[in-house]
Amino acid sequence: MVRRPLGNHHDGPDTLLVTPEKTHTDPVTAETARLASLVTSARYVLWDMDGPMCQLFAGYPAHEIAGELVNKIDQLGMGGLLTEQERSGNDPQAALRAVHERRPGSDLVLELEEWLTRRELKAVGTAMPTPYADPLIRTWSSYGVRFAITTNNAAVAAAAYVESRQLTDCFPYVYGRTPNLDLMKPNPYCLEQAIKAMGAVPSATLMIGDTPTDLEAAQHAGVSFLGYARNEDKERLLKEAGADVIVGSMQQVLSVLPSHP
């Protein structure tokens, strides 16, 4: 397992919350107070995996997988289903969704979804944990807060990742992509499944995600949302989508946990 060095990796004049280096010394701001309220009121937390927990494709880049998927679609004689933009995209899920839109429920979609699942499982071996995510997960979980994973990646890949980090006990519930791609976020299906399994109350549930589709799914499910943005582009997209609280480092979340459970 490749380990990323810990550290702050997001800063700038438009950062919504204080930077991790200043968290313990600066006076409490309105932004940190909002973050603290969001975090301390959550009894259940739904985690998106790729982003808040790790960079799944750190060692097996998503753009390579996207290219391989397009090649496979071509080899199957179905390349005409994709537009030029879809063929050149960096997100393999985009090409998969495109085929699903034009051949919903087909054997082709099932084959491609299974193919992508195998690539995601391979990517787990070189995934990089998001800085401070592991200690945040362990500490927060020790307070009795219940966790689930709600991801558009395959559930088996998410389960394999948490096992590789020895975090399986923290995530008894893992929900991911199903063969019915209509149920992927922004559809709230996986969030609602997790809420039901945990016996959670939506008003006491928080989702942590890094995309506008995560935010939209949270809104549909009636749960609070905390945005994670590891760069300015991610932050801009979340802000434009209406996210109220965004952090650039998981250390910011760790720092607002109560001193004692």
FIRO-972574 format. One line per field, with one value per residue: residue number from 0; residue in three letters; x, y, z of N, C-alpha, C in turn. Coordinates in steps of 0.2 Angstrom, whole numbers. Atoms other than C-alpha are relative to their C-alpha. Layout:
// FIRO-972574
pos	[NUM  ...]
code	[ALA  ...]
neast	[X  ...]
nnorth	[Y  ...]
nup	[Z  ...]
caeast	[X  ...]
canorth	[Y  ...]
caup	[Z  ...]
ceast	[X  ...]
cnorth	[Y  ...]
cup	[Z  ...]
This chain:
// FIRO-972574
pos	[0  1  2  3  4  5  6  7  8  9  10  11  12  13  14  15  16  17  18  19  20  21  22  23  24  25  26  27  28  29  30  31  32  33  34  35  36  37  38  39  40  41  42  43  44  45  46  47  48  49  50  51  52  53  54  55  56  57  58  59  60  61  62  63  64  65  66  67  68  69  70  71  72  73  74  75  76  77  78  79  80  81  82  83  84  85  86  87  88  89  90  91  92  93  94  95  96  97  98  99  100  101  102  103  104  105  106  107  108  109  110  111  112  113  114  115  116  117  118  119  120  121  122  123  124  125  126  127  128  129  130  131  132  133  134  135  136  137  138  139  140  141  142  143  144  145  146  147  148  149  150  151  152  153  154  155  156  157  158  159  160  161  162  163  164  165  166  167  168  169  170  171  172  173  174  175  176  177  178  179  180  181  182  183  184  185  186  187  188  189  190  191  192  193  194  195  196  197  198  199  200  201  202  203  204  205  206  207  208  209  210  211  212  213  214  215  216  217  218  219  220  221  222  223  224  225  226  227  228  229  230  231  232  233  234  235  236  237  238  239  240  241  242  243  244  245  246  247  248  249  250  251  252  253  254  255  256  257  258  259  260]
code	[MET  VAL  ARG  ARG  PRO  LEU  GLY  ASN  HIS  HIS  ASP  GLY  PRO  ASP  THR  LEU  LEU  VAL  THR  PRO  GLU  LYS  THR  HIS  THR  ASP  PRO  VAL  THR  ALA  GLU  THR  ALA  ARG  LEU  ALA  SER  LEU  VAL  THR  SER  ALA  ARG  TYR  VAL  LEU  TRP  ASP  MET  ASP  GLY  PRO  MET  CYS  GLN  LEU  PHE  ALA  GLY  TYR  PRO  ALA  HIS  GLU  ILE  ALA  GLY  GLU  LEU  VAL  ASN  LYS  ILE  ASP  GLN  LEU  GLY  MET  GLY  GLY  LEU  LEU  THR  GLU  GLN  GLU  ARG  SER  GLY  ASN  ASP  PRO  GLN  ALA  ALA  LEU  ARG  ALA  VAL  HIS  GLU  ARG  ARG  PRO  GLY  SER  ASP  LEU  VAL  LEU  GLU  LEU  GLU  GLU  TRP  LEU  THR  ARG  ARG  GLU  LEU  LYS  ALA  VAL  GLY  THR  ALA  MET  PRO  THR  PRO  TYR  ALA  ASP  PRO  LEU  ILE  ARG  THR  TRP  SER  SER  TYR  GLY  VAL  ARG  PHE  ALA  ILE  THR  THR  ASN  ASN  ALA  ALA  VAL  ALA  ALA  ALA  ALA  TYR  VAL  GLU  SER  ARG  GLN  LEU  THR  ASP  CYS  PHE  PRO  TYR  VAL  TYR  GLY  ARG  THR  PRO  ASN  LEU  ASP  LEU  MET  LYS  PRO  ASN  PRO  TYR  CYS  LEU  GLU  GLN  ALA  ILE  LYS  ALA  MET  GLY  ALA  VAL  PRO  SER  ALA  THR  LEU  MET  ILE  GLY  ASP  THR  PRO  THR  ASP  LEU  GLU  ALA  ALA  GLN  HIS  ALA  GLY  VAL  SER  PHE  LEU  GLY  TYR  ALA  ARG  ASN  GLU  ASP  LYS  GLU  ARG  LEU  LEU  LYS  GLU  ALA  GLY  ALA  ASP  VAL  ILE  VAL  GLY  SER  MET  GLN  GLN  VAL  LEU  SER  VAL  LEU  PRO  SER  HIS  PRO]
neast	[4  -4  2  -1  -2  5  -2  5  -1  5  0  1  5  7  1  6  -1  -7  -4  -2  -6  3  6  0  -2  4  6  5  3  7  -1  -1  6  5  -3  1  7  1  -3  2  7  1  0  -1  -4  0  -6  -2  -7  -6  0  -1  -4  -6  -1  1  -4  -6  -5  3  4  6  0  -2  6  5  -2  0  7  2  -3  4  6  -2  -2  6  4  5  -3  5  4  -3  -2  -7  -2  0  -6  -6  0  -5  4  3  8  3  1  5  7  2  3  6  5  2  2  2  1  -2  -6  -6  -1  -2  -7  -4  0  -4  -7  -3  -1  -7  -5  0  -3  -7  -3  0  -7  -4  4  -4  5  1  -3  4  7  0  1  7  4  -1  2  7  4  -1  5  7  3  1  -2  1  -3  5  -5  1  -4  3  0  -6  -6  0  -1  -7  -4  0  -4  -7  -2  2  5  6  5  3  5  4  4  -3  5  -4  3  3  1  4  -4  5  0  -6  1  4  5  -2  1  -4  1  6  -1  -4  4  4  -4  -3  5  -2  5  -3  -2  -6  -5  -4  -4  -6  -1  -5  3  7  5  0  4  7  3  1  6  6  1  1  -6  -5  -6  -6  -3  -8  -3  -7  -3  5  5  5  3  4  6  4  3  5  6  4  -3  -1  -6  -5  -7  -6  -4  3  -2  5  6  -2  -1  6  3  -1  -6  2  6]
nnorth	[-6  -6  -4  -7  -3  -4  -8  -4  0  -5  -7  -5  -5  2  6  -1  1  -2  5  5  -3  -5  2  0  -6  -5  0  4  -4  2  6  5  2  4  6  4  1  5  6  2  2  6  7  4  -4  4  -2  2  3  -3  -7  -1  5  2  0  7  1  -4  4  2  -6  1  -1  6  5  -3  2  7  2  -2  5  6  -2  1  7  3  -2  -4  -7  -5  -2  -5  -6  -1  -2  6  4  -4  -2  3  3  6  1  -4  4  6  -3  -2  6  2  -5  2  7  1  7  5  4  -4  -4  4  2  -6  -1  5  -2  -6  3  4  -5  -4  4  0  -7  0  1  -5  -6  -4  -3  -7  -2  -1  4  6  -1  -3  6  4  -4  -2  6  2  -4  3  -3  5  -2  4  -3  0  -2  2  6  7  2  5  -4  -4  4  2  -6  -1  5  -1  -5  3  -5  4  -1  -6  -1  6  -1  -2  0  -2  1  7  0  -5  -7  -5  -1  -3  -7  -4  4  1  7  3  -3  2  6  0  -3  6  5  -2  -3  -7  -6  -5  -6  1  3  -4  3  -3  1  -5  -2  -2  6  2  -5  1  6  -2  -4  4  5  -4  0  -6  1  -4  1  1  -2  0  -5  -6  2  4  -5  -4  3  1  -6  -2  4  -2  3  -5  1  4  0  1  6  4  -2  -5  4  3  -5  -2  5  -2  3  7  3]
nup	[0  0  -5  2  -6  -3  0  3  8  3  -4  5  -3  0  -4  -4  -7  -2  2  -6  -4  -4  -4  -7  -3  2  -4  3  5  1  4  -4  -5  4  1  -7  -2  5  -2  -7  0  4  -3  5  5  6  3  6  -1  4  -2  -7  -4  4  7  2  6  -1  4  6  2  3  7  4  0  5  7  1  1  6  5  -1  3  8  1  0  5  -2  -1  3  -6  -3  4  0  -7  -5  2  -2  -7  -5  -5  3  -2  5  6  -2  0  7  3  -4  3  6  0  -7  -2  5  -2  1  -6  -5  1  -1  -7  -4  2  -4  -7  0  0  -6  -5  1  -2  -8  -2  1  -3  -5  -5  -1  -6  -7  0  -4  -7  -1  0  -7  -6  1  -1  -7  -3  0  6  5  7  6  6  5  5  7  2  -2  -7  -1  0  -6  -5  1  -2  -7  -3  1  -5  -7  -2  1  -6  -1  5  1  6  6  6  6  7  2  8  3  -1  -2  -8  -2  -2  -5  -3  -7  -2  -5  -6  -3  -2  -6  -6  -3  -3  -6  -4  -1  1  5  -3  -4  5  4  6  2  7  4  7  0  0  -7  -3  3  -3  -7  -1  2  -5  -6  -5  0  4  0  6  0  6  0  4  1  5  -4  -4  4  2  -5  -2  6  -1  -6  -6  -5  -4  4  -3  5  -3  -5  -7  -2  -3  -6  -5  -3  -4  -7  -3  -3  3]
caeast	[0  7  6  4  13  2  0  -11  -14  -27  -25  -29  -39  -55  -53  -70  -62  -46  -31  -25  -9  -20  -34  -28  -22  -34  -50  -66  -73  -91  -85  -77  -92  -103  -91  -91  -110  -111  -99  -104  -123  -120  -124  -122  -110  -111  -94  -90  -74  -64  -60  -64  -56  -43  -37  -43  -34  -18  -7  -19  -25  -43  -39  -30  -45  -56  -46  -45  -64  -67  -55  -65  -81  -73  -67  -85  -91  -100  -89  -103  -112  -100  -98  -81  -81  -86  -72  -59  -65  -55  -69  -73  -90  -94  -92  -101  -116  -116  -118  -131  -141  -141  -143  -151  -151  -142  -129  -116  -119  -117  -101  -94  -99  -91  -75  -74  -77  -61  -51  -57  -52  -35  -33  -36  -18  -11  -24  -17  -27  -33  -22  -29  -44  -38  -36  -52  -61  -54  -57  -74  -80  -73  -86  -100  -104  -110  -102  -107  -99  -110  -100  -102  -88  -91  -95  -82  -69  -74  -74  -57  -50  -56  -49  -32  -32  -38  -54  -67  -74  -78  -88  -101  -111  -105  -116  -109  -113  -126  -129  -143  -133  -149  -146  -129  -128  -136  -149  -150  -153  -137  -139  -156  -151  -137  -149  -161  -148  -141  -158  -152  -163  -159  -159  -145  -135  -121  -114  -96  -93  -82  -94  -110  -118  -114  -122  -138  -140  -138  -151  -163  -160  -163  -146  -133  -118  -100  -90  -71  -61  -43  -40  -48  -57  -66  -70  -77  -89  -95  -98  -107  -118  -123  -112  -112  -97  -82  -65  -48  -41  -48  -38  -50  -64  -53  -49  -67  -71  -74  -59  -69  -83]
canorth	[0  17  29  48  59  69  88  102  101  115  134  150  166  158  144  142  136  140  130  115  124  137  127  126  144  155  161  151  159  158  145  134  135  129  115  110  111  100  87  86  84  69  52  44  48  42  43  44  34  41  58  60  43  40  43  27  29  37  22  17  33  35  42  26  15  27  24  5  5  15  2  -12  -4  -3  -21  -26  -17  -4  12  21  22  35  53  60  69  53  44  57  59  55  47  29  30  43  31  17  29  34  16  13  28  20  2  2  -15  -24  -38  -25  -14  -28  -34  -16  -14  -30  -25  -8  -17  -28  -12  -3  -18  -18  1  -3  -9  7  19  33  37  55  64  63  52  36  44  54  38  29  43  48  30  27  40  29  38  25  25  18  20  26  27  26  14  -5  -10  -24  -11  0  -15  -21  -3  -2  -19  -14  0  -11  0  -14  -13  5  2  -12  -5  -3  2  5  4  -9  -15  -3  13  23  21  29  46  59  46  44  25  20  33  28  10  14  25  10  -2  8  13  31  47  58  73  66  60  68  64  68  70  79  81  90  73  69  85  82  64  71  84  71  59  74  73  86  88  92  95  89  98  94  107  124  116  104  118  129  116  112  130  133  118  126  117  127  120  114  108  107  94  81  88  102  89  80  96  100  83  85  81  66  55]
caup	[0  -5  9  5  17  29  27  21  2  0  4  -4  -2  -5  7  17  33  42  36  47  53  61  68  85  87  78  87  82  66  60  47  59  71  56  53  72  73  57  64  82  78  66  73  57  43  25  16  -2  -5  -19  -13  5  10  -4  -21  -28  -45  -38  -46  -59  -67  -71  -88  -93  -87  -97  -113  -110  -108  -124  -133  -126  -132  -150  -149  -146  -161  -152  -153  -163  -146  -140  -145  -148  -131  -122  -131  -125  -107  -92  -82  -86  -77  -90  -105  -95  -92  -110  -116  -102  -109  -126  -122  -104  -96  -110  -108  -115  -100  -88  -96  -96  -78  -72  -82  -73  -56  -60  -64  -48  -38  -46  -42  -23  -23  -27  -19  -8  8  9  22  40  34  43  60  58  54  69  81  75  75  93  98  94  77  64  47  30  13  -1  -17  -36  -37  -35  -17  -18  -22  -7  4  -2  1  19  23  16  28  43  44  41  58  56  40  42  28  11  -4  -21  -40  -45  -63  -64  -67  -65  -46  -46  -37  -39  -37  -18  -18  -10  3  7  8  20  31  32  36  50  57  55  56  41  52  62  46  37  20  16  -3  -16  -31  -35  -38  -20  -14  -25  -18  0  -3  -11  4  17  25  29  18  20  5  3  -10  -13  -25  -31  -46  -34  -22  -36  -42  -25  -21  -38  -33  -17  -4  12  21  12  19  10  23  34  48  49  53  65  74  78  86  104  116  123  116]
ceast	[4  -3  1  2  -5  1  -6  1  -5  0  -1  -5  -7  -2  -6  2  8  5  2  5  -3  -6  0  2  -5  -7  -5  -3  -7  0  2  -5  -5  3  -1  -7  -2  2  -2  -7  -1  1  2  3  1  6  0  7  5  -1  1  4  6  0  0  5  7  6  -3  -5  -7  0  2  -6  -5  2  0  -8  -3  3  -4  -7  1  1  -7  -5  -5  2  -5  -5  2  1  7  2  0  6  6  0  5  -3  -3  -7  -4  -2  -5  -7  -2  -3  -6  -6  -3  -2  -1  -2  2  6  7  1  3  7  5  1  4  8  3  1  7  5  0  3  8  3  0  7  5  -3  4  -6  0  4  -5  -7  0  -1  -6  -5  0  -3  -7  -4  1  -5  -7  -4  0  2  -3  4  -6  4  -3  5  -3  1  6  6  1  2  7  5  0  4  7  2  -2  -6  -7  -5  -4  -5  -4  -5  3  -4  4  -5  -4  0  -5  3  -5  0  6  -2  0  -6  1  -1  5  0  -6  1  5  -4  -5  3  3  -5  1  -6  4  2  6  6  3  3  6  2  4  -3  -7  -5  -1  -5  -8  -3  -1  -6  -7  -2  -2  5  4  6  6  4  8  2  7  3  -5  -5  -6  -4  -5  -6  -4  -4  -5  -6  -4  3  1  6  4  7  5  4  -4  2  -4  -6  3  1  -6  -4  1  6  -2  -7  -6]
cnorth	[6  5  8  3  5  7  3  0  5  7  5  5  -1  -6  1  0  1  -6  -4  3  5  -2  1  7  6  0  -4  5  -3  -7  -6  -2  -4  -7  -4  -2  -6  -7  -3  -2  -6  -6  -5  3  -5  3  -2  -3  4  7  1  -6  -2  3  -7  -1  4  -4  -3  5  -1  1  -6  -5  2  -2  -8  -2  2  -6  -6  0  -1  -7  -4  2  6  7  5  2  7  6  1  3  -5  -4  3  2  -4  -4  -6  -1  4  -4  -6  3  1  -6  -2  4  -3  -7  -2  -8  -6  -4  4  4  -4  -2  6  1  -5  1  6  -2  -3  6  4  -5  0  7  0  -1  5  7  4  3  8  2  1  -4  -6  2  4  -5  -4  4  1  -6  -2  4  -3  2  -6  2  -5  3  0  3  -2  -5  -7  -1  -4  4  4  -5  -3  6  0  -6  1  5  -2  4  -4  1  7  1  -7  0  3  0  4  -1  -6  0  4  7  6  2  3  7  4  -3  -2  -7  -3  3  -2  -7  0  3  -6  -5  2  2  7  4  5  6  0  -3  5  -4  4  -2  5  2  3  -5  -2  4  -1  -6  1  4  -5  -5  4  -1  6  -2  4  -2  -1  2  0  4  6  -2  -4  5  5  -3  -2  6  2  -5  2  -3  6  0  -5  0  -2  -6  -3  1  5  -3  -3  5  3  -5  2  -4  -7  -2  1]
cup	[0  5  -2  7  3  -1  -3  -7  -3  4  -6  3  1  4  5  7  1  -2  6  4  5  4  7  4  -1  4  -5  -5  -1  -5  4  5  -4  -1  6  1  -5  2  6  0  -4  4  -5  -6  -6  -4  -7  0  -4  0  7  4  -3  -7  -3  -6  0  -4  -6  -3  -3  -8  -4  0  -5  -7  -1  -1  -7  -5  0  -4  -8  -2  -1  -6  1  1  -2  6  3  -4  1  7  5  -1  3  7  4  6  -3  2  -5  -6  2  0  -7  -3  4  -3  -6  -1  8  1  -4  3  -1  6  6  -1  1  8  4  -2  4  7  1  0  7  6  -1  3  8  2  1  2  5  5  0  7  6  0  4  7  1  0  6  6  0  2  7  4  0  -6  -5  -7  -5  -6  -6  -6  -7  -3  3  8  2  0  7  6  1  3  8  4  -1  5  8  3  -1  5  1  -6  -1  -5  -5  -6  -6  -7  -1  -8  -3  1  1  7  2  2  -7  2  8  3  5  7  4  3  6  6  3  3  7  5  2  -1  -5  3  4  -5  -4  -5  -1  -7  -3  -7  1  0  7  4  -2  4  7  1  -1  6  7  5  -1  -4  2  -6  1  -7  1  -4  -2  -5  4  5  -4  -2  6  2  -5  1  6  7  5  4  -4  4  -5  3  5  7  3  4  6  6  4  4  7  3  2  -3  5]
